[in-house]
Amino acid sequence: MSNLPVDGTPLAADPLTRAVLEIDEYSAGLGWDQPARLFALVDTAKLRDQEPSLAAQLGIDDSTTASLTPVEQDEIPAGTPLDEFLGTIAWPDAVSGCALTVERLMLPPSAEESVPEGMNEAQLAKWVAAHPDRQEVRMTVAVLRDGSRESALRLREKDSTAEVLTGSSLVPGLADALAATFED
């Protein structure tokens, strides 16, 4: 993964924002309808010094300027609810942070009034999937041990790097769940 888009312009000044956008670009290259993906965020300089063979495998050398390197983890087990899976994770001290990219359907706030009452989770998911105003979104959320957070949102209908929305509080529930993976 590279911290530079095709035209070579840096994606962002903040290292966490750069890492989130790098993961978003990587995920965009894989296309839509992908499973959730989990990444460890490691200090690039430490990775280069302490794990030179892994750094070389990831294409990291002395010219690499990124301060955080995303390292994709094993696939999330199919059929396991994301919140349950995240509850099983513990990171070694060498990991500075983590990130997750996941696709979901969302509705605009105006649709909240029309949600039928008394539906279970499966019924609600089916109702949202059939709603004419639904949007497919890919969310990439990252947290660091120090509490820093960043997110990137990409709508399928506006699937362009120029249309990616970033912000530290776009997906607070998912950021909280990721931050919990660093708690003792």
Number of C-alpha atoms within 10 A of each C-alpha: 14 20 23 16 13 7 6 9 9 11 18 15 8 11 15 25 22 22 29 32 28 22 29 24 20 13 18 17 9 10 10 14 11 13 13 19 18 24 19 22 24 20 16 19 19 14 19 18 10 12 12 14 13 13 18 12 10 14 11 21 14 7 6 14 11 18 16 24 30 22 18 15 12 9 10 15 11 9 6 10 10 15 11 10 11 18 12 8 11 12 13 8 10 13 20 18 28 28 28 23 22 19 20 14 14 17 15 9 7 8 14 9 7 7 12 10 7 8 11 8 9 9 12 15 14 10 15 18 17 10 15 10 12 16 17 18 19 25 25 30 33 32 29 21 17 10 12 13 26 25 29 23 23 23 19 15 10 12 15 12 14 8 12 18 14 18 13 17 14 18 18 14 10 23 25 15 16 26 22 16 18 21 9 5
